[in-house]
Every structure is written in structure tokens, then in C-alpha cells.
């Protein structure tokens, strides 16, 4: 039965090996389930969150995977709107990755809310003055868009495609995919920006506060730029990891080179504006509030984080990815892409955790946040969930149009 579900003309590992792999990954999923039950049953006292840290590991992960999942909307924009045909070889997998990232983010938010049964309150009683309201609507709407984009891949399964209704419906969805790409770009633009803008308007948090450009703080635009800089890099790395695990060539090397070039260009633009923003913040915003740069950096949140984010994981990979010979050399390309991704993760950590650790009142002191094991296992469970979705999608859906040609 399993063999007739595998796309025609493609080879996959034996069912025994596949089930063993799923069983191994499911152990992490099960551990995360135990942690989630404890949080749902006993409350957020099972976490390292407190009155200082309303945000922690979960929101850091949430913001990071939403940024990395931007590869879906940005690749879709480049493929369907700008008509870059070479990216059709990877757009399907970008959609899969985006679906995993956004659905995983929703699961994490359900945990962090503490009372997920009341999550619908935000839709029925929205705070129209909150950026988080716009984020909530855009994220859930874009997840719906990703589900629609994922649906034709599911319906192209070998057996499902034999059903005329499914075959015709899938074909019709492909015909109008440009519409969903446009809608996804619109929704992603605003929720990526508002996630950063939410921090930028916090005047009482000098580390986070940013000046306004038009009606938005500069962090609004920086979050958008960082997402479209890291999204393509993440897509390339996950695709390469899939090739390594499966032992198959799935995408032509030229596609990786093109994606890396796009990532390098966008990262260069982002890191330039990020450095300017950081300089202005250090020279004007902090002094105007009676602070210095040293006041907002202290162990373990030391100045090394700023250096790592801007230089090691910003300027360095931006330069490397702009050099053609680097993009053609796997030994240099993948570390550069990884540094790009790490830089965005550090950025989200700094805004989420370090910004809350800094004392803002005279009687406050520097605070340290340590995630509980429940937070760690649920975080790892989201990664395991992603591995399972990728495994099932790769095995039973024709995701890579170049796979037959390359193997």
C-alpha cells in the first residue's frame, strides 16, 4: 500500500526505515506533549516566565520561525509576481517550510497565552489600538493562505490525483496561485513589520524604543527586511539538509546559488539600515533618556551579543554571500547562510529577552531568564513536528519537479 502512494518514478527508503525514523522523531514530540500538558494543566508557573519576563524562549522561537518562514511568501513573490522561473524548482518546498513555521508558531502561541481556550477573545473583542491585534489577524490569515497553497501538493499525491475531482481542483488552484502569492505577500509584510513595531513603540523600554519613520518605528521595517533576508537562506539550508539525509539531489545547484545571491543582497540592505539604526539609538535615543550604551549591556547579556548580531552574523555573511565564488563553494556557502540565520535569531532574542532583563526603575536590577525543561521540550517538539511534516511531504508528494531529472 505504501509503495502506491509514493510519486511515480521516484524512489524512497523502505517502509521499515521510514517508520523507524518517524518513531525516533515522535519521541521528541511525545516529550513535548508531556510538557504542554503540564503547562495547560498547572499553568505558566511550570515555565521560567515571571513578572519581569512575560516573553521568553517560546516568543523568541515564535518570532524566529516566523522570520525564517518568510522564505515562503518571499519566494512566492519572486516566483509568481516577479516571474523568476528558476525558483519554481524550490517554491513547493518553500511553501511546506512556511506552513510548518507558521503552524508551529500558532502552537507556541497557544502555550504562551496560558489560557488557549480564550484565544478567540482577540478576534471577538479586538484592541484596535494594538499592533498585536493586526499581527494576530495577519498570521492566522496567512496560515490559511499557506494551507491553501499546501493543498494542491497534497492533492497531487499519486492516488489522490487519480480522482478527477481532486485532479481538476488541484490544477485550478495552481492556475490562480499568483493571487495567493500576492495576498500572502501583503499579509506577511504587515505582520512581520508589526512584530517589530510592537517593540519599537515601547517608550518605557529604552533598549527597545525606536524613532518613527512615517507612522511606524524603524523596527517595523527592520523586521521585514531581516525576514526576507533570512527566509531564503533557511529554505536553502533545509533543502540541502533534506538532500543530505535522503541521499538524493532534489534541486539544481544553480537554484541554491540564486537563492543565496538574493539572500545576500537583502541581508546587505538590512544590515546597513540596522547599523544606522543602532548608531542613532546609541548616540541619540539612549542619551536623551539619560543612558549610555554600557547601561543596556551587562553579563550574561553583554556587548558580545551586539558584536555577534551586527558583525559576525550580519556584515560577514552579507559580504560572503555577495561574492560569486563563495556562492559556488559549498564549504563557504552553507556557513554563510547559517550565520545569516543565527543573526536573525540573536536579533529576536535580544528584543524578546534582553530588552526585558534591563532594569527600567531605580529599584530594579538586572534580571536573568532561565527557561524551564517544559519550555525546552515543547520547543524541541515543534522542531520534531516540522521534521515529521517534511518527511511525510517528501515521501508522498511530488514536491521537487527536478528530482527525476537529477537522479
C-alpha positions in Angstrom: 0.0 0.0 0.0 2.8 2.4 0.9 4.5 2.0 -2.5 1.5 3.0 -4.5 1.3 6.3 -2.5 4.9 7.3 -3.4 5.1 9.6 -6.5 5.5 7.6 -9.7 9.1 7.2 -10.9 10.6 8.3 -7.6 12.5 6.1 -5.1 12.1 6.3 -1.4 13.6 4.4 1.6 11.8 1.2 2.8 8.7 1.5 4.9 10.5 -0.1 7.8 13.2 2.6 7.7 10.6 5.3 7.3 8.5 4.1 10.3 11.7 3.8 12.4 12.6 7.4 11.6 9.1 8.7 12.4 9.2 6.7 15.7 12.5 8.3 16.6 11.3 11.8 15.9 8.0 11.1 17.6 9.7 10.6 20.9 10.6 14.3 21.0 7.1 15.1 20.0 5.8 13.0 22.9 8.2 14.6 25.4 6.9 18.0 24.2 3.3 16.8 24.7 4.0 16.0 28.3 5.5 19.4 28.8 2.4 21.0 27.1 0.0 19.1 29.3 1.8 20.3 32.4 1.6 23.9 31.2 -2.1 23.6 30.3 -3.0 21.7 33.4 -0.9 23.6 36.0 -0.4 27.0 34.4 2.6 29.1 33.4 4.2 28.5 36.8 5.7 25.5 35.0 7.8 27.9 33.0 10.7 30.3 33.7 8.4 33.2 32.9 7.6 35.7 35.7 6.6 39.3 36.3 9.8 40.5 34.5 9.7 38.1 31.7 6.3 37.8 30.1 8.2 36.7 26.9 10.9 34.1 26.9 12.0 31.1 24.9 8.7 30.5 23.3 8.3 34.0 21.9 11.9 34.0 20.8 11.2 30.8 18.9 7.9 32.2 17.6 9.5 35.4 16.2 12.5 33.5 14.8 10.5 30.8 12.9 8.0 33.4 11.6 11.0 35.3 10.2 12.6 32.1 8.8 9.2 31.1 7.4 9.3 34.3 5.3 11.0 32.2 2.6 7.5 31.0 1.6 6.0 34.4 0.9 9.2 36.0 -0.5 9.9 33.0 -2.8 6.3 33.0 -3.8 6.5 36.8 -4.6 9.7 36.2 -6.6 8.3 33.2 -8.5 4.7 34.3 -9.3 4.8 38.1 -9.2 8.4 38.9 -10.5 8.3 35.7 -12.7 11.7 34.3 -11.7 11.2 30.9 -13.3 14.3 29.2 -11.8 12.6 29.4 -8.4 9.8 27.1 -9.4 12.1 24.2 -8.6 12.0 25.2 -4.9 8.8 27.1 -4.4 6.8 23.9 -3.4 9.3 23.1 -0.6 9.3 26.8 0.5 5.6 26.5 1.0 6.0 23.4 3.1 8.6 25.1 5.2 6.4 28.2 5.6 3.4 26.1 6.6 5.5 24.3 9.3 6.9 27.6 10.6 3.5 29.3 10.9 1.5 26.4 12.2 4.3 25.7 14.7 4.2 29.4 15.7 0.4 29.1 16.4 1.0 26.1 18.6 3.7 28.0 20.6 1.4 31.0 21.0 -1.3 28.6 22.3 1.1 27.6 25.0 2.3 31.1 25.8 -1.2 32.6 26.1 -1.7 30.4 29.2 -5.4 30.1 28.6 -5.8 29.0 24.9 -9.5 28.4 25.3 -9.8 32.2 25.4 -7.6 32.8 22.4 -10.8 33.7 20.4 -11.3 36.8 22.5 -8.8 38.6 20.4 -11.0 38.2 17.3 -14.3 38.9 19.1 -13.0 41.7 21.3 -10.0 43.2 19.3 -8.0 46.0 20.7 -7.9 48.2 17.6 -5.0 50.3 19.1 -2.7 47.3 19.5 -0.2 46.1 16.9 -0.6 42.6 18.2 -4.2 42.6 17.0 -3.1 43.2 13.5 -0.4 40.6 14.0 -2.9 38.0 15.2 -5.3 38.6 12.3 -2.5 38.6 9.6 -0.7 35.5 11.0 -3.9 33.4 11.1 -5.0 34.6 7.7 -1.6 33.9 6.2 -1.6 30.5 7.7 -4.9 29.9 5.9 -3.2 31.1 2.7 -0.3 28.6 3.3 -2.8 25.8 3.9 -4.4 26.7 0.5 -1.0 26.7 -1.2 -0.1 23.4 0.5 -3.4 21.8 -0.6 -2.6 21.2 -4.3 0.7 19.5 -3.2 -1.4 17.1 -1.0 -3.9 16.5 -3.8 -1.1 15.7 -6.2 -0.3 12.5 -4.3 -0.2 9.6 -6.7 -3.5 8.1 -5.5 -5.4 11.3 -4.8 -4.5 12.6 -8.2 -6.3 9.7 -9.8 -9.6 11.1 -8.5 -10.9 13.5 -11.2 -12.4 15.9 -8.7 -9.1 16.3 -6.8 -7.0 16.4 -10.0 -9.1 19.2 -11.5 -9.3 21.1 -8.2 -5.6 20.9 -7.8 -5.0 22.2 -11.3 -7.4 25.1 -10.8 -5.5 26.1 -7.6 -2.2 26.1 -9.5 -3.8 28.4 -12.1 -4.7 31.1 -9.5 -1.6 30.7 -7.3 -0.5 34.2 -8.2 -3.4 35.5 -6.3 -2.5 33.7 -3.2 1.1 34.8 -3.6 0.0 38.4 -3.7 -2.3 38.0 -0.7 0.5 36.2 1.2 3.0 39.0 0.5 0.5 41.6 1.7 -0.3 39.8 4.9 3.3 38.9 5.6 4.6 42.4 5.0 2.4 43.8 7.7 2.6 41.2 10.4 6.4 40.9 10.0 6.6 44.6 10.4 4.1 44.9 13.3 6.0 42.3 15.3 9.0 44.7 15.2 6.9 47.8 15.5 5.3 46.4 18.7 8.7 46.6 20.4 9.6 49.9 18.8 6.7 51.8 20.4 7.7 50.8 24.0 8.8 54.2 25.2 9.3 52.8 28.7 11.8 50.3 27.4 14.8 52.5 26.2 16.6 49.4 24.8 13.7 48.7 22.5 12.3 52.1 21.7 12.9 53.4 18.2 12.1 56.7 16.4 9.2 56.9 13.9 9.6 56.8 10.2 6.2 58.0 8.7 3.8 56.4 11.2 5.9 53.3 12.1 9.0 52.9 14.3 12.1 51.9 12.4 12.0 48.4 13.9 8.8 47.9 11.8 10.9 48.0 8.6 13.9 46.3 10.0 11.9 43.2 11.0 10.5 43.0 7.4 14.0 43.3 5.9 15.5 40.8 8.3 12.8 38.3 7.5 13.2 38.4 3.7 17.0 38.3 4.1 16.9 35.1 6.3 13.9 33.3 4.8 15.6 32.3 1.5 18.7 31.2 3.4 16.7 29.0 5.7 14.9 27.5 2.7 18.2 26.6 1.1 19.7 25.1 4.2 16.6 22.9 4.9 16.5 21.8 1.3 20.2 20.9 1.4 19.7 19.1 4.7 16.9 17.1 3.1 19.2 16.2 0.2 21.9 15.1 2.7 19.5 12.9 4.7 17.8 11.3 1.7 21.0 11.0 -0.4 19.2 12.5 -3.4 19.7 15.6 -5.5 16.5 17.5 -5.4 17.3 20.9 -6.8 19.9 22.1 -9.3 22.9 23.8 -7.7 22.2 26.9 -9.7 18.9 27.4 -7.8 20.8 27.4 -4.5 23.3 29.9 -5.9 20.5 32.2 -7.0 18.7 32.0 -3.6 22.0 32.7 -1.8 22.5 35.8 -4.0 19.1 37.1 -3.2 19.6 36.4 0.5 23.0 38.2 0.3 21.5 41.3 -1.4 18.7 41.5 1.1 21.0 40.9 4.1 23.3 43.7 2.9 20.4 46.1 2.7 19.1 45.0 6.1 22.4 45.1 7.9 23.2 48.6 6.5 20.0 50.1 7.9 20.4 48.1 11.1 23.8 49.6 11.8 22.5 53.1 11.0 19.5 52.4 13.4 21.8 51.1 16.1 24.1 54.1 15.8 21.3 56.6 16.0 19.8 54.7 19.0 23.2 54.7 20.8 24.0 58.3 20.0 20.6 60.0 20.5 17.8 57.9 21.9 19.7 56.5 24.9 21.5 59.8 25.9 18.2 61.6 25.6 16.9 59.1 28.3 19.9 59.5 30.5 21.5 56.3 29.5 24.7 55.1 27.8 25.3 52.0 25.7 27.0 50.3 28.6 23.9 50.7 30.7 21.9 48.3 28.5 24.5 45.6 28.2 25.6 43.5 31.2 26.5 39.8 31.7 25.2 37.5 30.5 23.7 39.9 28.0 27.0 41.6 27.2 28.2 43.7 24.3 29.3 40.5 22.6 25.7 39.9 21.6 25.7 43.2 19.7 29.0 42.3 18.0 27.7 38.8 17.1 24.5 40.1 15.7 25.9 43.0 13.6 29.3 41.9 12.6 29.8 38.1 12.9 26.2 37.2 11.8 25.5 40.4 9.8 28.3 42.1 7.9 30.4 38.9 7.5 27.7 36.7 5.8 26.5 39.7 3.8 29.9 40.1 2.3 30.4 36.4 1.7 27.0 35.9 0.0 27.8 38.8 -2.4 30.9 37.1 -3.7 30.1 34.7 -6.6 33.0 32.3 -5.8 31.7 31.9 -2.3 28.2 31.1 -3.5 29.6 28.4 -5.7 31.6 26.8 -2.9 29.6 24.6 -0.5 32.3 24.8 2.1 31.8 28.6 2.3 28.2 29.0 1.2 26.5 27.0 4.0 28.4 28.6 6.9 27.5 32.0 5.5 23.8 31.0 5.2 23.9 29.6 8.8 25.4 32.9 10.1 22.7 34.8 8.4 20.0 32.7 10.2 21.8 32.9 13.5 22.0 36.7 13.3 18.2 36.9 13.0 17.7 34.5 15.9 20.0 36.6 18.0 18.1 39.7 17.0 14.8 38.2 18.1 16.4 37.0 21.3 17.7 40.5 22.1 14.4 42.2 21.5 12.4 39.5 23.4 14.6 38.6 26.4 17.4 41.1 26.8 15.0 44.0 26.4 13.1 42.7 29.4 16.2 42.0 31.5 17.3 45.6 31.6 16.2 47.5 34.7 13.9 50.4 34.0 13.1 51.6 37.5 15.6 52.8 40.2 14.8 49.9 42.5 15.1 47.3 39.7 18.2 45.2 39.0 19.4 43.1 36.0 17.3 40.0 35.7 18.2 36.6 34.4 15.8 34.4 32.5 16.2 30.6 32.5 13.7 28.5 30.6 12.3 25.5 32.4 12.6 22.0 31.0 8.9 22.2 30.0 9.7 25.2 27.7 12.7 23.3 26.2 10.9 20.1 25.4 7.9 21.9 23.8 10.3 24.0 21.8 12.1 20.8 20.6 8.7 19.3 19.9 7.9 22.0 17.4 11.1 21.2 15.5 10.2 17.5 15.6 6.8 18.3 14.2 8.5 20.1 11.4 10.7 17.1 10.7 7.6 14.8 10.5 5.7 17.1 8.1 8.8 17.4 5.9 9.3 13.6 5.9 5.7 12.8 5.0 5.5 15.6 2.4 8.8 14.4 0.8 7.7 10.7 0.8 4.2 11.1 -0.6 4.1 14.3 -2.6 5.9 15.4 -5.8 7.5 18.4 -4.2 10.6 18.7 -6.3 10.0 19.0 -10.0 13.7 18.5 -10.8 14.1 15.3 -8.8 13.5 12.8 -11.7 15.9 14.7 -13.9 18.7 14.8 -11.3 18.5 11.2 -10.1 
